[in-house]
Amino acid sequence: MTDLVYLDNASTTFPKPDCVYDVMASFYRENGVSPGRSGSDLAVAAGMMIDETRRILHKLFNNPDSDHKRLIFTSSATEATNLAIKGIACQGDHFITTEVEHNSILRPLYMLKQEGLIDYDIVPMNPETGMIDPIDIENAIKPETKMILVNHGSNVIGTIQPAEEIGQICKKHNVLYLLDASQTAGVIPVDMQKLNADIVVFAGHKSLFGPCGTGGLAVGPDVPIRSTKWGGTGIKSALRYHPDDFPQRLETGTPNILGISGLNAGVKWVLEQGIENIHNQEMKLIAQLIDGIENLEGLTLHCPGIGHDHLPVLSIAVENITPQELTTRLDVDYNVTCRSGLQCAPYLHDRIGTSPNGTLRFGVGPFNTSDHIDSAITALTNIIEEAHQRAAGAGSA
Amino acid sequence: MTDLVYLDNASTTFPKPDCVYDVMASFYRENGVSPGRSGSDLAVAAGMMIDETRRILHKLFNNPDSDHKRLIFTSSATEATNLAIKGIACQGDHFITTEVEHNSILRPLYMLKQEGLIDYDIVPMNPETGMIDPIDIENAIKPETKMILVNHGSNVIGTIQPAEEIGQICKKHNVLYLLDASQTAGVIPVDMQKLNADIVVFAGHKSLFGPCGTGGLAVGPDVPIRSTKWGGTGIKSALRYHPDDFPQRLETGTPNILGISGLNAGVKWVLEQGIENIHNQEMKLIAQLIDGIENLEGLTLHCPGIGHDHLPVLSIAVENITPQELTTRLDVDYNVTCRSGLQCAPYLHDRIGTSPNGTLRFGVGPFNTSDHIDSAITALTNIIEEAHQRAAGAGSA
């Protein structure tokens, strides 16, 4: 069997830098106790590690709040979007979101509308450019609009939205602004002050190189977010109600120090390498991939505006073969891993005309090489040629 | 510095068996991709590992449901209690719980009552026996009672409640029954069929020896539990609403395969050792501890009914020194780690008269030795004698 070519880094980055595995293994073996639940040396060390990770991420997102305790850890970006939406929504609120979104934004809004709590509008994406027009967002604002939720960078087609312009609109209309940075954190700058974002949601296990089971949100100052999960906090245990202090307001239960120690190592690794350096290298590989496959017969690239201001993500569709068959063949015959389907972004696929089968998506990471891309090009070329021959044979039969 | 004596295993077990660290390190390094998001070999292996862990836990709890997919993973027992309570509660429902409970049960009920959604009653604990009287629960049932929530074993005083008798009452009155097995899973049998439990909540990182960041709930057949977190599920991505299928109904976002691989190894280790064997060994150490400290001047044991049917947990209070000072002295001067305070169980401490400072709690685990207990006895003896001398000096000054 040939070596694995992993090109599904947009789902989760793999492998992680060695330091992530190493830190998790040693930290949890040596300090795997419950921070904040006792004052022992081990518990203090675990608590300090969590606090340091908060500070690093608070700074990474350039949160205007003076208090890094508004950097909240969750078990995933999905938990973070749910927390942000349910922690903000009040009866009669109106939300605005976009066709670019992931189901982790779309489904909470849908479910809360079904419950009769809120209403919302979905702003269209231009299928040619893969972009949201900020004017459409501004036009959708109503007096009762509470929050605008925007996918910073698409997990399907890799386009990066005009987050700063949208932030200016939110500021002008005094509307909260949630930026879903699941795909962008660690890839391009996510600067809450520059973008005027009130809440940034991040995944820990993607381009911040932490493990699965980590994620969170950065909450800006004066954001009226309520707790939605209640329990033990290690402080003020006598209170009948859940404490209002950050981070306990939004964090409860025994913290995931194993995962957060890995995230700590991952973010430090990203900062050492330089976000820009990693991104440049990944985009070169995407360019190589496009160069190698764009002229294949019946292949459509779904990567509008590809270039530097783009994520290292490439979706394709091919005549005569479904994305599902493509990924299976790539995996079974060539040991190339990528992802087919709707990638949890159904409105986007409806808009670009790739529903219900979706696309085949490549996601490049920092441990991919030019050889990996060559392998993927060769494999794809062979599979697509065979598919066309088969189709031609079926047609003439 | 002397070797660490870790006696805070009731917060989180530490260390874990070597196999837990080893499996996590190797599994995540080799298979750390997103299961259910592609059909690659690695994704399939990750998916199979999760499925196997579901099966093992489904069987451990003897869930009457034929489908192990109702074994749900969460990021903590607290997330599991929140999910169970919010996923069950409807407008006007009445719940019954007990004074033994942890804040992860008490606070969700309090918050939902504040929201005007539900009402609830808290059944008293007998402070002499540390037990709930099932008759009190039966007497609290109203026509609108939806669910009874009971702490299977106390994290403060170690008493095990008459879970089977309470289950009979729930069955008789057709009321749902949630058993919080955070402290008992892996320590004593938790048999949903025998106990008539509809939902069992468990912590992964306590006596099942998984890492922090793991927990879950076993959901019995015909339990009307709704999803409370919505997003990507890797299936049925085109649906506007969150799918109803188990486990996706209650699980969303990228699964924590790192944590679940550790939980898999931890539960297998417990089953190999034998739950009864581990428990017997731990209770011998608790008996040794009691024997060594029960006659210390001014010391009160809070472990009613101590004996075989008890968790390896012991709370104490001492005249002339707070639990907080005791743990600090034990830690700083003797490298003995235990836990002081209310242990997130404020009603219980009110009832036994130990609020607001709470108690000093010892929690014994399978890697504790007789030497550890001797060290703790010596340390405690010295600290308490000094405290009394200091108090006498202050009195005569």
Boltz contact constraints between the chains, C-beta under 6 A:
constraints:
  - contact:
      token1: [A, 8]
      token2: [B, 38]
      max_distance: 6.0
  - contact:
      token1: [A, 11]
      token2: [B, 34]
      max_distance: 6.0
  - contact:
      token1: [A, 11]
      token2: [B, 37]
      max_distance: 6.0
  - contact:
      token1: [A, 12]
      token2: [B, 34]
      max_distance: 6.0
  - contact:
      token1: [A, 14]
      token2: [B, 32]
      max_distance: 6.0
  - contact:
      token1: [A, 14]
      token2: [B, 33]
      max_distance: 6.0
  - contact:
      token1: [A, 21]
      token2: [B, 29]
      max_distance: 6.0
  - contact:
      token1: [A, 25]
      token2: [B, 25]
      max_distance: 6.0
  - contact:
      token1: [A, 29]
      token2: [B, 21]
      max_distance: 6.0
  - contact:
      token1: [A, 32]
      token2: [B, 14]
      max_distance: 6.0
  - contact:
      token1: [A, 33]
      token2: [B, 14]
      max_distance: 6.0
  - contact:
      token1: [A, 34]
      token2: [B, 11]
      max_distance: 6.0
  - contact:
      token1: [A, 34]
      token2: [B, 12]
      max_distance: 6.0
  - contact:
      token1: [A, 37]
      token2: [B, 11]
      max_distance: 6.0
  - contact:
      token1: [A, 37]
      token2: [B, 339]
      max_distance: 6.0
  - contact:
      token1: [A, 38]
      token2: [B, 8]
      max_distance: 6.0
  - contact:
      token1: [A, 38]
      token2: [B, 339]
      max_distance: 6.0
  - contact:
      token1: [A, 39]
      token2: [B, 328]
      max_distance: 6.0
  - contact:
      token1: [A, 40]
      token2: [B, 331]
      max_distance: 6.0
  - contact:
      token1: [A, 40]
      token2: [B, 337]
      max_distance: 6.0
  - contact:
      token1: [A, 75]
      token2: [B, 75]
      max_distance: 6.0
  - contact:
      token1: [A, 76]
      token2: [B, 253]
      max_distance: 6.0
  - contact:
      token1: [A, 76]
      token2: [B, 254]
      max_distance: 6.0
  - contact:
      token1: [A, 78]
      token2: [B, 231]
      max_distance: 6.0
  - contact:
      token1: [A, 78]
      token2: [B, 252]
      max_distance: 6.0
  - contact:
      token1: [A, 78]
      token2: [B, 253]
      max_distance: 6.0
  - contact:
      token1: [A, 82]
      token2: [B, 229]
      max_distance: 6.0
  - contact:
      token1: [A, 103]
      token2: [B, 231]
      max_distance: 6.0
  - contact:
      token1: [A, 103]
      token2: [B, 232]
      max_distance: 6.0
  - contact:
      token1: [A, 104]
      token2: [B, 231]
      max_distance: 6.0
  - contact:
      token1: [A, 104]
      token2: [B, 232]
      max_distance: 6.0
  - contact:
      token1: [A, 107]
      token2: [B, 230]
      max_distance: 6.0
  - contact:
      token1: [A, 107]
      token2: [B, 231]
      max_distance: 6.0
  - contact:
      token1: [A, 107]
      token2: [B, 242]
      max_distance: 6.0
  - contact:
      token1: [A, 108]
      token2: [B, 230]
      max_distance: 6.0
  - contact:
      token1: [A, 110]
      token2: [B, 240]
      max_distance: 6.0
  - contact:
      token1: [A, 110]
      token2: [B, 241]
      max_distance: 6.0
  - contact:
      token1: [A, 111]
      token2: [B, 230]
      max_distance: 6.0
  - contact:
      token1: [A, 211]
      token2: [B, 258]
      max_distance: 6.0
  - contact:
      token1: [A, 212]
      token2: [B, 254]
      max_distance: 6.0
  - contact:
      token1: [A, 212]
      token2: [B, 256]
      max_distance: 6.0
  - contact:
      token1: [A, 212]
      token2: [B, 257]
      max_distance: 6.0
  - contact:
      token1: [A, 212]
      token2: [B, 258]
      max_distance: 6.0
  - contact:
      token1: [A, 213]
      token2: [B, 213]
      max_distance: 6.0
  - contact:
      token1: [A, 213]
      token2: [B, 256]
      max_distance: 6.0
  - contact:
      token1: [A, 213]
      token2: [B, 258]
      max_distance: 6.0
  - contact:
      token1: [A, 213]
      token2: [B, 259]
      max_distance: 6.0
  - contact:
      token1: [A, 229]
      token2: [B, 82]
      max_distance: 6.0
  - contact:
      token1: [A, 230]
      token2: [B, 107]
      max_distance: 6.0
  - contact:
      token1: [A, 230]
      token2: [B, 108]
      max_distance: 6.0
  - contact:
      token1: [A, 230]
      token2: [B, 111]
      max_distance: 6.0
  - contact:
      token1: [A, 231]
      token2: [B, 78]
      max_distance: 6.0
  - contact:
      token1: [A, 231]
      token2: [B, 103]
      max_distance: 6.0
  - contact:
      token1: [A, 231]
      token2: [B, 104]
      max_distance: 6.0
  - contact:
      token1: [A, 231]
      token2: [B, 107]
      max_distance: 6.0
  - contact:
      token1: [A, 232]
      token2: [B, 103]
      max_distance: 6.0
  - contact:
      token1: [A, 232]
      token2: [B, 104]
      max_distance: 6.0
  - contact:
      token1: [A, 232]
      token2: [B, 344]
      max_distance: 6.0
  - contact:
      token1: [A, 237]
      token2: [B, 342]
      max_distance: 6.0
  - contact:
      token1: [A, 237]
      token2: [B, 344]
      max_distance: 6.0
  - contact:
      token1: [A, 237]
      token2: [B, 346]
      max_distance: 6.0
  - contact:
      token1: [A, 238]
      token2: [B, 346]
      max_distance: 6.0
  - contact:
      token1: [A, 238]
      token2: [B, 356]
      max_distance: 6.0
  - contact:
      token1: [A, 240]
      token2: [B, 110]
      max_distance: 6.0
  - contact:
      token1: [A, 241]
      token2: [B, 110]
      max_distance: 6.0
  - contact:
      token1: [A, 242]
      token2: [B, 107]
      max_distance: 6.0
  - contact:
      token1: [A, 252]
      token2: [B, 78]
      max_distance: 6.0
  - contact:
      token1: [A, 253]
      token2: [B, 76]
      max_distance: 6.0
  - contact:
      token1: [A, 253]
      token2: [B, 78]
      max_distance: 6.0
  - contact:
      token1: [A, 254]
      token2: [B, 76]
      max_distance: 6.0
  - contact:
      token1: [A, 254]
      token2: [B, 212]
      max_distance: 6.0
  - contact:
      token1: [A, 256]
      token2: [B, 212]
      max_distance: 6.0
  - contact:
      token1: [A, 256]
      token2: [B, 213]
      max_distance: 6.0
  - contact:
      token1: [A, 257]
      token2: [B, 212]
      max_distance: 6.0
  - contact:
      token1: [A, 258]
      token2: [B, 211]
      max_distance: 6.0
  - contact:
      token1: [A, 258]
      token2: [B, 212]
      max_distance: 6.0
  - contact:
      token1: [A, 258]
      token2: [B, 213]
      max_distance: 6.0
  - contact:
      token1: [A, 259]
      token2: [B, 213]
      max_distance: 6.0
  - contact:
      token1: [A, 328]
      token2: [B, 39]
      max_distance: 6.0
  - contact:
      token1: [A, 331]
      token2: [B, 40]
      max_distance: 6.0
  - contact:
      token1: [A, 337]
      token2: [B, 40]
      max_distance: 6.0
  - contact:
      token1: [A, 339]
      token2: [B, 38]
      max_distance: 6.0
  - contact:
      token1: [A, 342]
      token2: [B, 237]
      max_distance: 6.0
  - contact:
      token1: [A, 344]
      token2: [B, 232]
      max_distance: 6.0
  - contact:
      token1: [A, 344]
      token2: [B, 237]
      max_distance: 6.0
  - contact:
      token1: [A, 346]
      token2: [B, 237]
      max_distance: 6.0
  - contact:
      token1: [A, 346]
      token2: [B, 238]
      max_distance: 6.0
  - contact:
      token1: [A, 356]
      token2: [B, 238]
      max_distance: 6.0
